[in-house]
């Protein structure tokens, strides 16, 4: 297992319902990843900026950390855990 910090901007299709977010798909480096599982989510604050973080899986064993910046309304692929 290997962790890589990425920090790349991504596009995410997200379901916004009842004040919560659920990422459904994301595009990174011209490839679309359909999210098959959301492992968990958490919040963090940097100064006055709030971030929503999600640990997600697509096809295969790798795990992706997606972050949503509530000030800029932008998504980022923060980190990837490469399995295998």
C-alpha positions in Angstrom: 0.0 0.0 0.0 1.3 3.4 -1.0 0.0 6.9 -0.3 0.4 9.8 -2.7 -0.5 13.4 -2.0 -2.0 14.8 -5.2 -3.6 18.2 -4.7 -5.1 18.4 -8.2 -8.3 20.2 -9.0 -11.1 17.8 -10.2 -14.7 18.0 -11.4 -17.2 16.2 -9.3 -20.8 15.3 -9.9 -22.4 15.6 -6.4 -25.8 15.0 -4.9 -26.7 17.9 -2.5 -29.6 16.8 -0.3 -30.9 17.9 3.1 -27.7 19.9 3.8 -25.3 17.1 3.0 -23.0 16.2 0.1 -22.6 12.9 -1.6 -20.0 12.6 -4.4 -21.1 10.3 -7.3 -18.4 10.6 -10.0 -15.2 12.6 -10.5 -13.0 13.4 -13.4 -9.2 13.4 -13.0 -6.7 13.6 -15.8 -9.4 13.2 -18.5 -10.7 10.0 -16.9 -14.1 9.6 -15.2 -14.2 7.6 -12.0 -17.7 6.3 -10.9 -17.8 6.2 -7.1 -18.9 2.8 -6.0 -18.5 3.4 -2.2 -18.1 6.4 0.1 -16.0 5.0 3.0 -16.5 8.1 5.2 -16.6 11.8 5.4 -15.2 14.5 7.8 -14.9 18.2 8.1 -11.8 20.4 8.6 -11.2 24.1 8.9 -8.3 26.2 7.7 -8.9 29.7 9.1 -12.4 30.6 8.1 -12.6 28.1 5.3 -14.4 24.8 5.8 -13.5 21.7 3.9 -15.7 18.6 3.4 -13.5 15.5 2.9 -14.6 12.1 1.5 -12.8 8.8 1.4 -14.2 7.1 -1.8 -13.6 4.0 -3.9 -14.1 3.5 -7.6 -13.4 0.3 -9.6 -10.5 -1.5 -8.0 -9.0 -1.4 -4.6 -7.5 2.1 -4.6 -8.9 4.7 -2.2 -9.3 8.4 -3.1 -9.6 11.4 -0.8 -11.7 14.2 -2.3 -12.0 17.6 -0.7 -14.6 20.3 -1.2 -13.8 23.9 -0.4 -16.9 25.7 0.8 -15.5 29.2 0.1 -14.3 28.6 -3.5 -16.8 25.9 -4.3 -14.0 23.8 -5.8 -13.1 20.1 -5.5 -9.6 18.7 -5.2 -8.2 15.2 -5.3 -6.1 15.4 -2.1 -4.6 12.0 -1.8 -4.7 8.5 -3.3 -4.0 5.2 -1.5 -2.7 2.8 -4.1 -3.3 -0.8 -3.1 -1.3 -3.5 -4.9 
